[in-house]
Amino acid sequence: MTPIDRSGPRCLDDLSPEEVVKACELNYIDYWRSATAASDGEWSEVGGILRCVTGLHQEIFNVVLCCRLSKESAPTCIDRAIAEFRSRKIPMIWHVGRTTTPEDLGSYLEERGFPHDYDLIAMAADLSGPLEPVRVPGDVSVRKCATTNDRNDWIDCLTRSWDSPGEVGEWMRANPFFSERRHPSFERFSDRVMYIGLLNGIPSGAVMLLTSRGVAGLQCVGTVASAQKKGVGEAMVRTALLDASAKGHRFVVVLSTTEGVPLYRKTGFKEFGKLPEHSLYFDRLRQ
């Protein structure tokens, strides 16, 4: 594994739209690389298929991140991987992005009964100019995780916002990557800061700012249902952008859900492309 490269592109204008999409992908891949380096999750590249498998029963925690296959080997490798995933009976997501070959890999999945059912939106915010100060309602505030209690609040907010099963929170609490402290098992590949958004003093949202390969990106973004559209998400994102700018970053990337796009647009992000996803619900014995 390659140590984190802190000499990445300095300005968003240095990158083409395709390169921005790849930067979003790579930040997401390094997020999973770091999370699995500090846990008992499975990080592997078998037969040209790079994946992270936690075994948790929520599809976003079992991910095929990218593939490097030839057209000749793709059918056999995909069939072998699907058979293995099916035997585990856990839900998974298969990303088909700019780092994947062949480019039409999604069609192989569709032929095998796994339609393209979602897109993540690759977005980036330019930090080269002056940033707006964080102006939020008086009942909203943001703090960085500094204690174990902060970490537990952060995990609780994130898992509630993602409607995750209880085992997800247990896995995160046992994983040093989601600790309030730095940890040598992952800091070779990335560095991260975790933010908690509060509404009336009650922890209500979570964001992570993760830096890898010299690029800063947002990961693990969520606001609990009762605090949505009340300024919590915007306050967390703007705080993370100001911190990234203070550290010398000239832009920040994010892979957004379609539901999250309005928030990111509001905080200065622009869209650069899409990352198709195919959900594989093997826990439902989907054939």
ZADO-630438 format. One record per residue (C-alpha): residue number from 1; x negated, y, z. Coordinates in steps of 0.1 Angstrom, whole numbers, padded with zeros to 4 digits. Example, Ala and Ser with C-alpha at 12.3 -4.5 7.8 and 13.67 -1.06 7.14 Angstrom:
BEGIN
+-----+-------+-------+-------+
! num !    xx !    yy !    zz !
+-----+-------+-------+-------+
!   1 ! -0123 ! -0045 !  0078 !
!   2 ! -0137 ! -0011 !  0071 !
+-----+-------+-------+-------+
END
This chain:
BEGIN
+-----+-------+-------+-------+
! num !    xx !    yy !    zz !
+-----+-------+-------+-------+
!   1 !  0000 !  0000 !  0000 !
!   2 ! -0012 !  0035 ! -0009 !
!   3 ! -0018 !  0060 !  0019 !
!   4 !  0004 !  0091 !  0017 !
!   5 ! -0008 !  0116 ! -0009 !
!   6 ! -0007 !  0151 !  0005 !
!   7 ! -0018 !  0167 ! -0028 !
!   8 !  0015 !  0164 ! -0046 !
!   9 !  0030 !  0189 ! -0070 !
!  10 !  0032 !  0224 ! -0055 !
!  11 !  0061 !  0239 ! -0074 !
!  12 !  0094 !  0226 ! -0087 !
!  13 !  0086 !  0243 ! -0120 !
!  14 !  0056 !  0219 ! -0123 !
!  15 !  0081 !  0191 ! -0128 !
!  16 !  0104 !  0181 ! -0157 !
!  17 !  0139 !  0170 ! -0147 !
!  18 !  0128 !  0133 ! -0152 !
!  19 !  0099 !  0139 ! -0128 !
!  20 !  0122 !  0154 ! -0102 !
!  21 !  0144 !  0123 ! -0104 !
!  22 !  0114 !  0101 ! -0099 !
!  23 !  0102 !  0122 ! -0070 !
!  24 !  0136 !  0117 ! -0054 !
!  25 !  0133 !  0079 ! -0060 !
!  26 !  0098 !  0077 ! -0046 !
!  27 !  0107 !  0096 ! -0015 !
!  28 !  0135 !  0071 ! -0009 !
!  29 !  0113 !  0042 ! -0016 !
!  30 !  0087 !  0055 !  0009 !
!  31 !  0115 !  0060 !  0035 !
!  32 !  0122 !  0023 !  0033 !
!  33 !  0085 !  0013 !  0031 !
!  34 !  0080 !  0032 !  0064 !
!  35 !  0111 !  0019 !  0081 !
!  36 !  0102 ! -0017 !  0073 !
!  37 !  0065 ! -0013 !  0082 !
!  38 !  0077 ! -0006 !  0118 !
!  39 !  0103 ! -0033 !  0120 !
!  40 !  0110 ! -0069 !  0113 !
!  41 !  0126 ! -0060 !  0079 !
!  42 !  0114 ! -0077 !  0047 !
!  43 !  0095 ! -0055 !  0023 !
!  44 !  0084 ! -0074 ! -0007 !
!  45 !  0079 ! -0073 ! -0045 !
!  46 !  0087 ! -0108 ! -0059 !
!  47 !  0088 ! -0114 ! -0096 !
!  48 !  0085 ! -0077 ! -0103 !
!  49 !  0115 ! -0068 ! -0081 !
!  50 !  0107 ! -0044 ! -0052 !
!  51 !  0132 ! -0047 ! -0023 !
!  52 !  0139 ! -0041 !  0013 !
!  53 !  0161 ! -0066 !  0032 !
!  54 !  0171 ! -0060 !  0068 !
!  55 !  0198 ! -0087 !  0070 !
!  56 !  0222 ! -0061 !  0084 !
!  57 !  0258 ! -0064 !  0072 !
!  58 !  0260 ! -0030 !  0055 !
!  59 !  0249 ! -0028 !  0019 !
!  60 !  0228 !  0004 !  0022 !
!  61 !  0204 ! -0016 !  0045 !
!  62 !  0196 ! -0042 !  0019 !
!  63 !  0183 ! -0026 ! -0012 !
!  64 !  0166 ! -0035 ! -0045 !
!  65 !  0146 ! -0003 ! -0049 !
!  66 !  0131 ! -0008 ! -0084 !
!  67 !  0121 ! -0034 ! -0109 !
!  68 !  0091 ! -0038 ! -0132 !
!  69 !  0102 ! -0064 ! -0156 !
!  70 !  0097 ! -0070 ! -0193 !
!  71 !  0127 ! -0076 ! -0216 !
!  72 !  0116 ! -0112 ! -0219 !
!  73 !  0113 ! -0119 ! -0182 !
!  74 !  0143 ! -0098 ! -0170 !
!  75 !  0171 ! -0124 ! -0174 !
!  76 !  0152 ! -0151 ! -0156 !
!  77 !  0139 ! -0128 ! -0128 !
!  78 !  0173 ! -0113 ! -0122 !
!  79 !  0191 ! -0146 ! -0121 !
!  80 !  0165 ! -0159 ! -0096 !
!  81 !  0169 ! -0129 ! -0074 !
!  82 !  0207 ! -0129 ! -0075 !
!  83 !  0207 ! -0166 ! -0065 !
!  84 !  0185 ! -0159 ! -0036 !
!  85 !  0205 ! -0129 ! -0024 !
!  86 !  0237 ! -0148 ! -0028 !
!  87 !  0224 ! -0176 ! -0005 !
!  88 !  0219 ! -0150 !  0023 !
!  89 !  0255 ! -0139 !  0022 !
!  90 !  0247 ! -0102 !  0029 !
!  91 !  0258 ! -0071 !  0010 !
!  92 !  0232 ! -0054 ! -0011 !
!  93 !  0227 ! -0024 ! -0034 !
!  94 !  0206 ! -0026 ! -0066 !
!  95 !  0193 !  0007 ! -0078 !
!  96 !  0186 !  0012 ! -0115 !
!  97 !  0165 !  0043 ! -0118 !
!  98 !  0136 !  0060 ! -0136 !
!  99 !  0110 !  0038 ! -0120 !
! 100 !  0128 !  0006 ! -0133 !
! 101 !  0120 ! -0013 ! -0165 !
! 102 !  0135 ! -0024 ! -0187 !
! 103 !  0156 !  0008 ! -0189 !
! 104 !  0188 ! -0011 ! -0197 !
! 105 !  0184 ! -0034 ! -0166 !
! 106 !  0219 ! -0023 ! -0155 !
! 107 !  0234 ! -0041 ! -0185 !
! 108 !  0219 ! -0074 ! -0172 !
! 109 !  0236 ! -0069 ! -0139 !
! 110 !  0269 ! -0060 ! -0155 !
! 111 !  0268 ! -0092 ! -0176 !
! 112 !  0264 ! -0111 ! -0143 !
! 113 !  0295 ! -0096 ! -0127 !
! 114 !  0280 ! -0066 ! -0109 !
! 115 !  0293 ! -0034 ! -0125 !
! 116 !  0278 !  0000 ! -0122 !
! 117 !  0301 !  0013 ! -0095 !
! 118 !  0283 !  0044 ! -0081 !
! 119 !  0257 !  0071 ! -0088 !
! 120 !  0234 !  0088 ! -0064 !
! 121 !  0226 !  0124 ! -0076 !
! 122 !  0190 !  0135 ! -0077 !
! 123 !  0187 !  0171 ! -0064 !
! 124 !  0160 !  0195 ! -0054 !
! 125 !  0158 !  0229 ! -0037 !
! 126 !  0132 !  0254 ! -0047 !
! 127 !  0114 !  0269 ! -0017 !
! 128 !  0090 !  0292 ! -0036 !
! 129 !  0111 !  0322 ! -0030 !
! 130 !  0125 !  0337 !  0002 !
! 131 !  0149 !  0315 !  0021 !
! 132 !  0181 !  0326 !  0037 !
! 133 !  0180 !  0325 !  0075 !
! 134 !  0201 !  0299 !  0092 !
! 135 !  0234 !  0316 !  0099 !
! 136 !  0258 !  0293 !  0116 !
! 137 !  0289 !  0297 !  0138 !
! 138 !  0283 !  0303 !  0174 !
! 139 !  0295 !  0268 !  0183 !
! 140 !  0269 !  0251 !  0161 !
! 141 !  0232 !  0245 !  0169 !
! 142 !  0203 !  0223 !  0157 !
! 143 !  0175 !  0207 !  0176 !
! 144 !  0146 !  0184 !  0168 !
! 145 !  0144 !  0149 !  0184 !
! 146 !  0120 !  0152 !  0212 !
! 147 !  0131 !  0126 !  0238 !
! 148 !  0145 !  0091 !  0238 !
! 149 !  0180 !  0105 !  0246 !
! 150 !  0177 !  0127 !  0215 !
! 151 !  0168 !  0097 !  0194 !
! 152 !  0198 !  0077 !  0207 !
! 153 !  0221 !  0107 !  0200 !
! 154 !  0206 !  0109 !  0165 !
! 155 !  0212 !  0072 !  0158 !
! 156 !  0247 !  0074 !  0173 !
! 157 !  0256 !  0104 !  0150 !
! 158 !  0242 !  0087 !  0119 !
! 159 !  0258 !  0053 !  0124 !
! 160 !  0292 !  0069 !  0132 !
! 161 !  0290 !  0091 !  0101 !
! 162 !  0281 !  0060 !  0080 !
! 163 !  0308 !  0038 !  0097 !
! 164 !  0280 !  0013 !  0104 !
! 165 !  0286 ! -0019 !  0124 !
! 166 !  0271 ! -0020 !  0159 !
! 167 !  0241 ! -0041 !  0148 !
! 168 !  0228 ! -0012 !  0127 !
! 169 !  0225 !  0010 !  0158 !
! 170 !  0207 ! -0018 !  0177 !
! 171 !  0183 ! -0023 !  0148 !
! 172 !  0175 !  0014 !  0147 !
! 173 !  0170 !  0017 !  0184 !
! 174 !  0145 ! -0012 !  0183 !
! 175 !  0127 !  0002 !  0153 !
! 176 !  0098 !  0026 !  0161 !
! 177 !  0104 !  0045 !  0129 !
! 178 !  0135 !  0060 !  0144 !
! 179 !  0117 !  0069 !  0176 !
! 180 !  0111 !  0105 !  0187 !
! 181 !  0073 !  0097 !  0185 !
! 182 !  0048 !  0091 !  0157 !
! 183 !  0039 !  0056 !  0151 !
! 184 !  0007 !  0042 !  0133 !
! 185 !  0026 !  0015 !  0115 !
! 186 !  0043 !  0039 !  0092 !
! 187 !  0025 !  0072 !  0094 !
! 188 !  0000 !  0061 !  0067 !
! 189 !  0028 !  0063 !  0041 !
! 190 !  0050 !  0092 !  0054 !
! 191 !  0057 !  0116 !  0082 !
! 192 !  0091 !  0126 !  0094 !
! 193 !  0111 !  0150 !  0116 !
! 194 !  0145 !  0141 !  0129 !
! 195 !  0172 !  0168 !  0135 !
! 196 !  0204 !  0167 !  0155 !
! 197 !  0233 !  0190 !  0147 !
! 198 !  0255 !  0199 !  0177 !
! 199 !  0291 !  0213 !  0177 !
! 200 !  0300 !  0229 !  0210 !
! 201 !  0270 !  0212 !  0225 !
! 202 !  0281 !  0177 !  0214 !
! 203 !  0257 !  0158 !  0191 !
! 204 !  0276 !  0156 !  0158 !
! 205 !  0251 !  0152 !  0129 !
! 206 !  0217 !  0138 !  0119 !
! 207 !  0191 !  0146 !  0093 !
! 208 !  0156 !  0134 !  0086 !
! 209 !  0129 !  0154 !  0068 !
! 210 !  0104 !  0128 !  0054 !
! 211 !  0072 !  0137 !  0036 !
! 212 !  0054 !  0113 !  0014 !
! 213 !  0030 !  0117 ! -0016 !
! 214 !  0029 !  0154 ! -0008 !
! 215 !  0067 !  0157 ! -0014 !
! 216 !  0093 !  0165 !  0013 !
! 217 !  0127 !  0149 !  0011 !
! 218 !  0159 !  0146 !  0031 !
! 219 !  0169 !  0111 !  0043 !
! 220 !  0195 !  0098 !  0067 !
! 221 !  0220 !  0126 !  0064 !
! 222 !  0253 !  0124 !  0081 !
! 223 !  0279 !  0143 !  0101 !
! 224 !  0306 !  0126 !  0122 !
! 225 !  0341 !  0130 !  0109 !
! 226 !  0354 !  0153 !  0136 !
! 227 !  0326 !  0178 !  0129 !
! 228 !  0327 !  0179 !  0091 !
! 229 !  0332 !  0212 !  0073 !
! 230 !  0324 !  0231 !  0104 !
! 231 !  0289 !  0242 !  0095 !
! 232 !  0270 !  0214 !  0112 !
! 233 !  0256 !  0198 !  0080 !
! 234 !  0247 !  0231 !  0065 !
! 235 !  0228 !  0242 !  0097 !
! 236 !  0208 !  0209 !  0098 !
! 237 !  0199 !  0211 !  0061 !
! 238 !  0189 !  0248 !  0062 !
! 239 !  0168 !  0242 !  0093 !
! 240 !  0150 !  0213 !  0076 !
! 241 !  0143 !  0235 !  0045 !
! 242 !  0129 !  0263 !  0067 !
! 243 !  0106 !  0238 !  0084 !
! 244 !  0095 !  0223 !  0051 !
! 245 !  0087 !  0258 !  0038 !
! 246 !  0067 !  0266 !  0069 !
! 247 !  0046 !  0235 !  0063 !
! 248 !  0037 !  0247 !  0028 !
! 249 !  0062 !  0227 !  0007 !
! 250 !  0076 !  0246 ! -0023 !
! 251 !  0106 !  0223 ! -0028 !
! 252 !  0126 !  0196 ! -0011 !
! 253 !  0143 !  0166 ! -0028 !
! 254 !  0173 !  0145 ! -0019 !
! 255 !  0193 !  0116 ! -0034 !
! 256 !  0229 !  0127 ! -0026 !
! 257 !  0261 !  0109 ! -0026 !
! 258 !  0288 !  0124 ! -0047 !
! 259 !  0305 !  0135 ! -0016 !
! 260 !  0274 !  0153 ! -0003 !
! 261 !  0268 !  0174 ! -0035 !
! 262 !  0289 !  0204 ! -0025 !
! 263 !  0268 !  0208 !  0008 !
! 264 !  0235 !  0206 ! -0011 !
! 265 !  0246 !  0231 ! -0037 !
! 266 !  0256 !  0254 ! -0009 !
! 267 !  0222 !  0252 !  0006 !
! 268 !  0203 !  0258 ! -0027 !
! 269 !  0199 !  0224 ! -0043 !
! 270 !  0203 !  0218 ! -0080 !
! 271 !  0211 !  0186 ! -0098 !
! 272 !  0185 !  0169 ! -0120 !
! 273 !  0199 !  0135 ! -0128 !
! 274 !  0215 !  0103 ! -0116 !
! 275 !  0204 !  0070 ! -0101 !
! 276 !  0229 !  0043 ! -0110 !
! 277 !  0238 !  0017 ! -0083 !
! 278 !  0253 ! -0018 ! -0085 !
! 279 !  0267 ! -0031 ! -0052 !
! 280 !  0263 ! -0068 ! -0046 !
! 281 !  0287 ! -0081 ! -0020 !
! 282 !  0274 ! -0116 ! -0013 !
! 283 !  0289 ! -0116 !  0022 !
! 284 !  0323 ! -0117 !  0005 !
! 285 !  0312 ! -0146 ! -0017 !
! 286 !  0318 ! -0125 ! -0048 !
! 287 !  0313 ! -0147 ! -0079 !
+-----+-------+-------+-------+
END
